[in-house]
Amino acid sequence: MMKIGIDPKQLYEGCVQAAITHAVAVGIYPELNYEHSWDGINYCMNNSQGCRAAITFHNDYIIAVFQDIHKVDRNIDALSFFDGASEEIIQIAKSEALQYVLEDIEGITKPVISSAFCGTWEQLKSIQSLDEIIESGGYIIHSQLLPYHVAMDEWRDYYNLDTHQITLISKLFNKKINSHKERLILEDDEIQLLYGDFEECLVSLAELKFFKKQETSSFSNCVK
């Protein structure tokens, strides 16, 4: 495996930014609710054009897999993309990230991917170069690898965000990044900035552990 030029912390923060932005905007664009999701320690993307990704943010490891239907070779074992990785990473990949890229191949359900990378919160590696990863599905996380304000410009244009929404995204982003609490409180003034079908927004925000006050009250004694 070779080192790739992706900073683990930047990747995580970029994925959090993308997911929060999606959650704030999805009330206006509910038809796009499948594009970003957060399931436990897994962040998932689907661009509806044949490319999807799953990134596992484990306490000790980060594992990313990409499935571009225009690039995959269904005869290649997905685990071959992890040659040289530790047994711990391989087991986490099998139980987490690879579960989001399963396909039925001649009656057998198995993960099918076109690129992958993995490593620790200090360094990421792959059997592919960064250019090869990007060409084979990694392009789906282009915005997640940009500095916050540059990425925000892209998300603003994509979702047609206004100033109030951008301010809300920044507030929620900082709250998520700087807190170790398992449940985060959505203030009333924050909820008021969720346009359209705000219940759709709340569903996506709940995936990121944001809840309305009444939903967190029963847990207040458990959160330190």
N, C-alpha and C positions, 0 to 999 in steps of 0.2 A: 504494500500500500504506500501511496505517496501523499505528502502533505498538500492540502488545497488552500487557496487563499480566501477562506471564509472564516470570519471571526465568530466563534460560538455565541458570545454575548450579543453581538449585533444581530445575528440570525434570530435568536430568541426574542429580542426586543422588537425586531421587524415583524415577526409573526404575531406578537401581541398587538402591535399597532394595527396591522392589517385586520385582525379579528375584531378589535374594538371598533375600528372604522366601519367594517361591514355591519356590525351589530347596531351601530347608530343609524346607518343608512338603510337597513333592510326593511324598515317599516314603510318606506316609500317604494322600495323595489323588492317586494316579497317574492317575486319570481326568481330572484337571485339568491334565495336563502341557502341553496346547496353549495355555493361557491367557497364559503369558508365555514369551518366548524371546529370546535375544540371538544374533544372527548377524553376526559381524564388528563393523561399526560401527552395526548396526541393531538397535534394540529393538522387539519386536513384541508386540502384545496381541490377544486374541480373547475376547470375552465369551460366545460361543456363542449369543447372542441377536440376531445380525445386525449386530454392530458390531465392527470391527477397526481397528487402528492400526499404523503403522510410523513410527518416529522415527529418523532418521539423525543420528548424532553424528560428523560429519566434523571433522577437525582445525581447520578454519576456519569451518565452517557447521553449522547445525542445520536440519533439514527434517522436518516432521511432516505426515503425511497420515492422514485418517480416512475410513472407509467405513461409513456407517450405511445399511443397505439400505432403511430406512424413510424416508430423506431424500435418497438419491441421485437425480440426473437423468442417466440413461445417455446422453442426447443432448449433455451438456455435456463438452467436452474437459477432461480433468484438468489440462492445462497452463494453462488459463485461470485457475486458482486461483493461478498464479504470475506473473500480469501485473505488471510492474514490478520483478520480481526480476532479479538479475544473471544473465548467461549461465552463469557457473560454478555457481550454485545450480540453475538449470534443468537443466543437464547431470547434476549429482549426483542431483537428484530423479528424473530419468529412469532412471539406472543403478542407483540404490539404493532409496529409499523407495517409489517407485511400482511397483517390481517385486513388492511384497507385496500389492498390491490389484488384481491383474489379473482381468479377467472376460472371458468369451466373449460378445461382442455380435454376433449374426447372423454367426457364423463368424469374426469378427475378435477377436483377443485384445488388449485394451487396458486401461489403468488406469481404474478408476472410483472417484471419491471424492466425499464430501459436504462436506468442509472441509479446510483446510490452513493451515499457517503456516511461516515460514522466516526465516532471518536469520543473525546471527553470534553468537558467545559473549558479545557485549555487549548485543545488542538483537534482539528478534523482531518480525516484522511479518506482516500478512495483508491480503488484500482484504476480509476479513470482520471484524466486531467480535468481541471475545472472547466475548460472549454468543451470537453466531451460531455461532461455532466450537463452543462447548460444546453448544448445542442440536443441532448437526449431526454429532455423533460425538465431540466433544472431552470429553464427560462420562466417557468410558472412562478418562481419565487423571486423574480427580478426586483420587484418593488421592496420586498422584505429585506433585501441586502443593501438598500440605499440608506444614507443618513436620514434621520427622522424628518427633517423639514423638506428634503428633496422628495422623499416618499410621500409626504403629506400633500405636496403639490400634485403628484400623480393621482393620489386617491381623491383629492378635491375635484379634479377634472373628471375622473371616472364616475363619481357619484353625484357630481354637481353640488357639492357641499357648500353651505353658507358659513359665515363667520362664527355664528353661534354653535353650529355643529362641530366646527374645527376646534373651538375652545373647549367644548365638552369632551371631545376625543382626547385632547391633551390632558385634561383633568383626570379622566378615567385611566389613561395610560400611566400617568405618574402615580396614581393611586395603586394600580396593579403592580407596577415594577418595584415600587418602594415599600410594599407591604408583604409580610409573610403570613398574614391572616388567611385562614381557609375560606372565610366568607367576608365579602366586602359590601358595604352599605351604599345603596343608591339614594342620594338625597332627593327631596321633592323637586328642587329646582333643576336637578339633572334629568329627572324623568320628564319634566315639562318640555325639555328640548328634544325629546324623541318624537319625531314627526310621523304622520301616517298611522299605520297599524303599530302602535307602540308595544302591543302585546308580542308582536313578532320580534321586536327589538329586545324585549325582556327575556324571551326564550334564548336568544343568542348571547345576551349578556350573562345569563345564568350559567352558560357553558364556561364562562370565564370567572365564575364564582361571584358575580355581582347580583345582589338581591335587594328588594325593597325592604324598608325598615321592619315592617311587620313580619316579613319572612325570616329575618335574622334574630328577632327578639328571643326566640326560644333557644337560640344557640349562644346568647351573649355571655353566659357563665362559663362556656367552654372555650371561648376565644380569648387568648391572652395577648 
